[in-house]
C-alpha cells in the first residue's frame, strides 16, 4: 500500500509538472509573439523615419521692433517687416509683420489672387481687414487669426488705417498668382 501511494504521488507530481510546463510554454509563446510584434512595429517606425526628410538646420534669431524696419514688398498697399525666420530656417518658413498703407483704395487692393504655398496663417495685430475667400466675405479684427489653405482664391476688400498683420508662410519663397 505504501508503494501504491508513492506511485500515485509520483504520477500527480509528474502531471502537475507537465501542466506547469504547458502553461509556461503558452505564456512564453504568447509573450514572445507580443515581443515579436513590438519588434515589427519598432522596425516599421525606423523605416518611416528613414523615409522622412532630414530636418533643415535652424538657428536662433530674434527680431525687435523698429519703426523704420518696414519696407516695400509684394503689394504696393503694404509695407513688410521681415522677422528673420526665412534665413534662420534655411527657407523652410517666412514670418513678417504687414502694415497696410492707408487709405485703402479698393481699385488697387481688390485684385483676385492666390498664393502657391504649403501653409499660410495670418493674425491681426491691430485694426481690421475684410477679405473675400472663395465666395465668403469675412472681416477679421484685432486678435483674429485665420488659415488660408494652399491656393485659396481671395481678394482684399477693405482695411482700417491702422491695420497690422502677422503672416507665417511655408515655404519661405512662394509664387503669387494674379487672377485678374
C-alpha positions in Angstrom: 0.0 0.0 0.0 2.9 2.3 0.7 4.2 1.8 -2.8 0.8 2.4 -4.3 0.6 5.8 -2.5 4.1 6.6 -3.7 3.2 5.8 -7.3 0.0 7.9 -7.2 2.0 10.7 -5.6 4.7 10.5 -8.3 2.0 10.5 -11.1 0.4 13.6 -9.6 3.8 15.3 -9.4 4.6 14.4 -13.0 1.1 15.5 -14.2 1.4 18.8 -12.2 4.9 19.4 -13.7 3.6 18.8 -17.2 0.7 21.2 -16.7 3.0 23.9 -15.3 5.4 23.3 -18.2 2.5 23.7 -20.7 1.2 26.9 -19.0 4.7 28.3 -19.1 5.3 27.4 -22.7 1.9 29.0 -23.6 2.8 32.1 -21.7 6.2 32.1 -23.3 4.9 31.7 -26.8 2.3 34.5 -26.2 4.9 36.7 -24.6 7.4 36.0 -27.4 4.7 36.8 -30.1 4.0 40.1 -28.3 7.7 40.8 -28.2 8.0 39.9 -31.9 5.0 42.2 -32.7 6.6 45.0 -30.8 9.9 44.5 -32.7 8.0 44.6 -36.0 6.2 47.8 -35.1 9.5 49.3 -33.9 11.2 48.2 -37.1 8.4 49.8 -39.1 8.9 53.1 -37.2 12.5 53.0 -38.1 11.7 52.7 -41.8 9.3 55.6 -41.6 11.9 57.7 -40.0 14.4 56.8 -42.7 12.0 57.9 -45.4 11.3 61.3 -43.8 13.4 64.2 -45.0 16.2 65.3 -42.7 15.2 68.4 -40.9 16.7 71.7 -42.1 19.2 73.2 -39.8 17.7 76.1 -37.8 19.5 78.9 -36.0 18.3 81.2 -33.2 17.1 84.6 -34.4 15.4 87.5 -32.6 13.7 90.4 -34.3 13.0 93.6 -32.4 10.5 96.3 -33.5 11.9 99.4 -35.3 9.6 101.8 -37.0 11.9 102.2 -40.0 12.2 98.4 -40.5 9.1 98.3 -42.8 9.8 98.2 -46.5 8.0 97.6 -49.8 7.3 94.1 -50.9 4.7 92.0 -52.7 1.9 94.6 -52.6 2.1 98.4 -53.2 -0.5 99.0 -50.4 1.5 97.2 -47.8 4.9 97.5 -46.0 6.6 94.5 -44.7 8.9 93.9 -41.7 10.8 90.6 -42.1 11.3 88.8 -38.8 14.4 86.8 -40.0 12.7 83.4 -40.0 13.5 82.6 -43.6 17.2 82.9 -43.0 17.1 81.1 -39.7 15.1 78.1 -41.1 17.1 77.9 -44.4 13.9 78.8 -46.3 11.5 76.5 -44.5 9.2 79.3 -43.4 8.8 83.1 -43.6 7.3 85.3 -41.0 6.7 89.1 -41.3 4.6 91.9 -40.0 2.5 93.6 -42.6 1.5 97.2 -42.1 -1.3 98.2 -44.5 -0.8 101.6 -46.2 -3.7 103.9 -45.6 -6.1 104.8 -47.0 -7.5 101.6 -48.5 -8.2 102.1 -52.2 -10.5 99.2 -53.4 -9.4 99.7 -57.1 -5.8 99.0 -56.1 -6.3 96.3 -53.4 -9.1 94.3 -54.7 -7.2 92.1 -57.1 -8.2 88.4 -57.0 -5.2 86.1 -56.5 -3.8 83.0 -54.7 -0.5 82.0 -53.2 1.2 78.8 -54.1 2.2 77.8 -50.5 2.0 74.8 -48.2 0.8 76.8 -45.2 -0.3 80.4 -44.6 -1.6 81.8 -41.3 -2.5 85.4 -40.7 -3.1 87.1 -37.3 -4.5 90.6 -36.9 -2.2 92.6 -34.6 -4.0 96.0 -34.9 -7.2 97.3 -36.7 -9.2 95.1 -39.0 -9.2 93.7 -42.6 -12.1 92.5 -44.8 -11.5 89.9 -47.4 -13.3 87.5 -49.7 -12.2 83.9 -49.7 -13.8 81.8 -52.5 -17.2 83.5 -52.1 -17.2 84.1 -48.3 -16.7 87.7 -47.1 -15.1 87.9 -43.7 -13.9 90.8 -41.5 -11.0 89.9 -39.2 -10.4 92.2 -36.2 -7.5 92.7 -33.8 -6.9 89.2 -32.2 -8.5 87.3 -35.1 -6.5 84.6 -36.8 -7.1 82.6 -40.0 -5.6 79.9 -42.1 -5.6 80.3 -45.8 -5.5 76.8 -47.4 -3.0 76.4 -50.3 -4.1 78.2 -53.4 -7.3 79.5 -52.0 -8.6 82.3 -54.3 -9.1 85.5 -52.4 -9.4 89.3 -52.6 -8.6 92.1 -50.0 -11.7 94.3 -49.9 -11.0 96.8 -47.2 -8.9 97.5 -44.1 -8.5 100.1 -41.3 -5.9 102.8 -41.5 -4.0 101.2 -38.6 -4.2 97.6 -39.8 -1.2 95.4 -39.0 -0.9 91.6 -39.6 1.5 88.9 -38.7 1.8 86.4 -41.5 3.6 83.0 -41.4 4.1 81.1 -44.6 5.7 77.8 -45.7 7.9 77.7 -47.7 9.6 81.0 -47.4 9.8 81.5 -51.1 6.5 81.1 -52.9 4.6 82.3 -56.0 1.6 84.7 -56.0 -0.7 84.1 -59.0 -2.8 87.1 -60.1 -6.2 86.1 -61.5 -7.3 89.5 -62.9 
